[in-house]
Amino acid sequence: MAYTYDISMFRETFESEFTWLNGFMRNVRRFGYRMAAIDPAGKREWNYTQLNAEANRFANALKKDGVKKSDVIFMQLFNSPEFLFTYIASQKIGAISNPANFNFSPGETAEIISHNKPRVYLYDAEIVNTAVRALKLSKHKPEIVIAVNNSEKEFTVPEGHILYEDYVRTSTTRSCVCRPRAPQAPPRACRSTTSTRCFPLTTLSCTFRSTPRISR
């Protein structure tokens, strides 16, 4: 088939650069101050800059524990912010996110764990009994098991497991707590008049002391 224009540049760009993560980071750069996610149950919300920062917290925590490209991160989570953080964090470190239905039985969950051999397993605290039984049944044992508790119910963390917040808190060091100002359209900055790498100047004011980490 004869083309009326040269499609080679479009094809090369689309096939190598058009990824989900690049699309997300475009929104972070261009619309960082705009609303990205809302958690009605917890009455929380994040703009794109804040959502990216939360994903980086988890990505850096996983990276510190040696989670790398092609490792499997198995998730049995409700429709929660942590599901979103985990999905984005997986993209950032090149890991494979493996979501599964939280209604699965322990046997079904164990079968998936045995087959996919995840390095990390996240589950919602509401299904802790399923998670514990599944891990006993599974031939494969994930190295990192994280419980996500977004309820107000009392929750006892099983031996060998860790709460999500404790996991990211102990793996990242911050010198202050970031409290964004009221969302507003910030000024934009560009490196040159021809560059497309424009980004909103963040309203977050915080100093981070850490070893090299994921920051984009």
C-alpha positions in Angstrom: 0.0 0.0 0.0 1.4 3.4 -1.0 1.4 6.1 1.7 0.9 9.8 0.9 3.3 10.8 3.7 6.3 9.3 5.5 5.0 7.5 8.6 8.3 6.2 9.9 8.8 8.9 12.6 5.2 8.4 13.8 5.6 4.6 13.9 8.9 4.7 15.7 7.5 7.2 18.3 4.2 5.4 18.8 5.8 2.0 19.2 8.5 3.0 21.6 7.4 6.1 23.4 3.6 5.8 23.6 3.3 4.0 27.0 0.9 4.3 29.8 3.6 5.8 32.1 4.6 8.4 29.6 1.0 9.4 29.3 0.7 9.7 33.1 3.9 11.7 33.4 2.7 14.1 30.7 -0.3 14.9 32.9 2.0 15.3 35.9 4.2 17.8 34.0 1.3 19.7 32.3 -1.5 19.4 34.8 0.2 18.7 38.1 -2.1 21.0 40.0 -5.3 19.4 38.7 -7.4 16.8 40.4 -6.3 13.2 39.6 -7.9 10.9 42.2 -10.6 11.1 44.9 -11.2 8.7 47.7 -14.8 9.4 48.9 -14.6 6.8 51.7 -11.5 8.3 53.2 -12.4 11.9 52.2 -9.0 12.3 50.5 -7.9 13.6 47.2 -4.7 14.0 45.2 -3.7 16.2 42.3 -1.3 14.8 39.7 1.8 16.0 41.5 0.7 14.5 44.8 -0.4 11.2 43.1 3.0 10.9 41.5 4.7 11.6 44.8 2.7 8.8 46.5 3.5 6.4 43.7 7.2 7.3 44.0 7.1 6.6 47.8 6.0 3.1 47.2 8.2 2.6 44.1 11.3 3.6 46.1 10.3 1.4 49.0 10.0 -1.6 46.6 13.2 -0.6 44.9 15.0 -0.5 48.2 13.9 -4.1 48.9 15.3 -5.2 45.6 12.1 -5.4 43.6 13.1 -4.9 39.9 11.9 -5.1 36.4 9.8 -8.2 35.5 9.1 -9.0 39.2 5.4 -9.8 39.8 3.4 -7.7 42.3 0.2 -9.5 43.1 -2.7 -7.4 44.3 -6.0 -8.4 46.0 -7.2 -4.9 46.8 -10.5 -3.1 46.9 -11.0 0.0 44.7 -8.6 1.9 47.0 -5.9 4.6 46.6 -3.3 1.9 47.3 -4.4 0.0 44.2 -3.7 3.1 42.2 -0.3 3.8 43.9 0.7 0.2 43.3 -0.3 0.2 39.7 1.8 3.3 39.0 4.7 2.2 41.1 4.9 -1.0 39.2 5.1 0.9 35.9 7.9 3.1 37.3 10.2 0.2 38.3 9.2 -2.1 35.4 7.5 -4.7 37.6 4.4 -6.6 36.5 1.2 -5.6 38.3 -1.0 -8.7 38.8 -4.4 -7.6 40.1 -6.8 -10.4 41.2 -10.4 -10.5 42.4 -10.7 -10.1 46.1 -13.6 -12.5 46.2 -11.4 -15.4 45.2 -11.3 -18.3 47.7 -8.1 -19.1 49.5 -7.6 -22.1 47.1 -8.0 -19.9 44.0 -5.7 -17.3 45.4 -3.1 -19.9 46.3 -3.3 -21.3 42.8 -2.5 -17.9 41.3 0.3 -17.3 43.7 1.8 -20.7 43.0 1.6 -20.1 39.2 2.6 -16.5 38.9 5.2 -16.5 41.7 4.9 -12.9 42.8 7.7 -11.3 44.8 5.2 -8.9 46.5 1.7 -9.6 47.7 -0.7 -6.9 48.7 -4.2 -7.6 50.1 -7.0 -5.7 51.8 -7.3 -6.2 55.5 -10.9 -7.1 55.0 -9.8 -10.4 53.4 -6.9 -11.2 55.8 -8.3 -14.7 56.5 -8.2 -15.5 52.7 -4.7 -14.1 52.4 -3.3 -16.1 55.4 -4.9 -19.4 54.3 -3.9 -18.8 50.7 -0.2 -18.3 51.7 -0.3 -21.6 53.7 -1.7 -23.5 50.7 0.6 -21.9 48.1 3.8 -23.6 47.1 5.4 -20.2 46.4 5.9 -17.7 49.3 6.1 -14.0 48.3 9.1 -12.2 49.9 7.0 -9.2 50.8 3.4 -9.4 52.1 1.6 -6.0 52.6 -1.8 -5.5 54.2 -3.8 -2.4 53.3 -6.2 -1.3 56.0 -8.5 1.6 55.1 -11.2 0.7 57.6 -11.7 1.9 61.1 -11.9 -1.6 62.4 -9.2 -3.0 64.7 -6.7 -5.0 62.7 -4.0 -7.3 63.9 -1.2 -7.7 61.4 -0.3 -11.4 60.8 3.2 -12.5 61.6 5.5 -11.7 58.7 3.2 -9.2 57.2 3.4 -5.4 57.3 0.9 -2.5 56.9 1.2 -0.5 53.8 1.8 2.8 55.6 4.5 1.2 57.8 6.2 -0.2 54.8 6.5 3.1 52.9 7.3 5.0 56.1 10.2 2.8 57.1 11.6 2.7 53.6 11.5 6.5 52.9 13.0 9.4 54.9 11.5 12.8 54.7 12.6 16.0 56.4 9.1 17.5 56.6 5.4 16.7 55.9 4.3 18.2 52.6 1.1 20.2 52.8 0.0 21.6 49.4 -1.6 24.9 49.3 -5.1 25.3 47.8 -5.1 24.1 44.2 -4.5 26.9 41.7 -3.1 27.2 38.2 0.6 27.7 38.8 3.0 29.5 36.4 4.6 27.4 33.7 8.3 27.1 33.0 9.9 26.1 29.7 13.6 25.5 29.0 13.3 27.1 25.5 10.7 28.5 23.2 10.9 25.4 21.0 10.9 22.8 23.8 7.8 20.8 24.6 9.2 20.0 28.1 7.1 22.5 29.9 6.0 21.8 33.5 4.0 23.5 36.2 6.0 25.0 39.0 4.9 23.0 42.0 3.4 24.6 45.1 4.8 21.9 47.3 7.6 23.1 49.6 9.6 20.2 51.0 13.2 19.1 51.3 14.0 15.4 50.8 17.1 13.8 52.2 17.7 10.4 50.6 19.8 8.3 48.3 19.0 8.5 44.6 15.4 7.7 44.2 12.6 7.6 41.6 11.5 11.2 41.2 9.6 11.2 38.0 
